[in-house]
């Protein structure tokens, strides 16, 4: 997708501006902060889901469902061996995780700075 994380951050800011101009009834600094929050919360939720998958939380559930499925519905298909299928934490894309983590951290930092400026100034 985007290899340069700073270009992707600029693209995220442009998306925030588009959200701000399309969905805001009056153009104020608070509405821009709200628009930035909408985008940054999506990145935060994605990051936390990927963090949970990376940690192996869903591996046991996935393994259990595959085992239950193979026991309950016995098939003679030996090409589909449930024990050899990779678990969710084994199929994890580390580079995407790092990019999402960087974008989430940068957008949330910008959001905190803008909220601080809003209440101080």
C-alpha positions as semicolon CSV with decimal commas, in nm:
position;residue;x (nm);y (nm);z (nm)
1;X;0,000;0,000;0,000
2;X;0,189;0,308;0,119
3;X;0,549;0,237;0,212
4;X;0,625;0,586;0,336
5;X;0,450;0,631;0,670
6;X;0,465;1,012;0,659
7;X;0,288;1,027;0,322
8;X;0,025;0,799;0,464
9;X;-0,010;1,030;0,764
10;X;-0,065;1,328;0,530
11;X;-0,327;1,121;0,347
12;X;-0,498;1,054;0,681
13;X;-0,504;1,426;0,753
14;X;-0,661;1,490;0,413
15;X;-0,923;1,226;0,487
16;X;-0,989;1,401;0,818
17;X;-1,035;1,729;0,634
18;X;-1,277;1,564;0,392
19;X;-1,477;1,421;0,682
20;X;-1,473;1,764;0,844
21;X;-1,597;1,949;0,534
22;X;-1,857;1,692;0,434
23;X;-2,019;1,610;0,768
24;X;-1,974;1,927;0,971
25;X;-2,267;2,168;0,990
26;X;-2,058;2,458;1,115
27;X;-1,685;2,481;1,063
28;X;-1,527;2,512;1,404
29;X;-1,210;2,387;1,566
30;X;-1,412;2,151;1,787
31;X;-1,572;1,986;1,484
32;X;-1,228;1,933;1,330
33;X;-1,115;1,766;1,654
34;X;-1,424;1,545;1,638
35;X;-1,345;1,449;1,278
36;X;-0,989;1,363;1,375
37;X;-1,124;1,152;1,661
38;X;-1,343;0,950;1,423
39;X;-1,046;0,852;1,211
40;X;-0,807;0,796;1,500
41;X;-1,050;0,571;1,688
42;X;-1,072;0,345;1,381
43;X;-0,695;0,313;1,381
44;X;-0,690;0,250;1,755
45;X;-0,951;-0,025;1,734
46;X;-0,767;-0,186;1,441
47;X;-0,438;-0,168;1,630
48;X;-0,586;-0,323;1,944
49;X;-0,750;-0,604;1,744
50;X;-0,421;-0,678;1,569
51;X;-0,239;-0,669;1,902
52;X;-0,483;-0,924;2,042
53;X;-0,444;-1,150;1,739
54;X;-0,065;-1,119;1,753
55;X;-0,066;-1,226;2,116
56;X;-0,239;-1,553;2,030
57;X;-0,564;-1,490;2,215
58;X;-0,776;-1,643;1,938
59;X;-0,545;-1,940;1,870
60;X;-0,709;-2,169;2,125
61;X;-1,059;-2,088;2,006
62;X;-0,961;-2,141;1,643
63;X;-0,790;-2,470;1,724
64;X;-1,092;-2,587;1,924
65;X;-1,338;-2,506;1,646
66;X;-1,122;-2,681;1,387
67;X;-1,092;-2,989;1,606
68;X;-1,465;-2,993;1,682
69;X;-1,542;-2,958;1,312
70;X;-1,313;-3,245;1,218
71;X;-1,459;-3,473;1,487
72;X;-1,826;-3,394;1,423
73;X;-1,812;-3,391;1,044
74;X;-1,575;-3,670;0,951
75;X;-1,468;-3,632;0,592
76;X;-1,241;-3,846;0,384
77;X;-1,063;-3,539;0,253
78;X;-0,705;-3,590;0,358
79;X;-0,587;-3,276;0,179
80;X;-0,758;-3,063;0,442
81;X;-0,575;-3,149;0,761
82;X;-0,690;-2,918;1,041
83;X;-0,374;-2,960;1,245
84;X;-0,153;-2,826;0,968
85;X;-0,351;-2,509;0,906
86;X;-0,181;-2,199;1,047
87;X;-0,334;-2,033;1,351
88;X;-0,428;-1,663;1,336
89;X;-0,114;-1,554;1,521
90;X;0,101;-1,748;1,272
91;X;-0,052;-1,567;0,974
92;X;0,015;-1,229;1,128
93;X;0,148;-0,948;0,905
94;X;0,408;-0,763;1,114
95;X;0,475;-0,480;0,868
96;X;0,105;-0,388;0,850
97;X;0,090;-0,400;1,229
98;X;0,381;-0,157;1,258
99;X;0,224;0,085;1,007
100;X;-0,114;0,078;1,182
101;X;0,055;0,125;1,520
102;X;0,250;0,426;1,393
103;X;-0,058;0,588;1,239
104;X;-0,268;0,528;1,550
105;X;0,000;0,672;1,778
106;X;0,056;0,977;1,557
107;X;-0,313;1,052;1,510
108;X;-0,387;1,011;1,881
109;X;-0,091;1,233;1,971
110;X;-0,215;1,500;1,732
111;X;-0,562;1,463;1,879
112;X;-0,434;1,512;2,235
113;X;-0,231;1,819;2,129
114;X;-0,534;1,973;1,955
115;X;-0,759;1,906;2,255
116;X;-0,501;2,065;2,482
117;X;-0,485;2,370;2,253
118;X;-0,862;2,390;2,239
119;X;-0,903;2,404;2,616
120;X;-0,600;2,620;2,691
121;X;-0,640;2,884;2,422
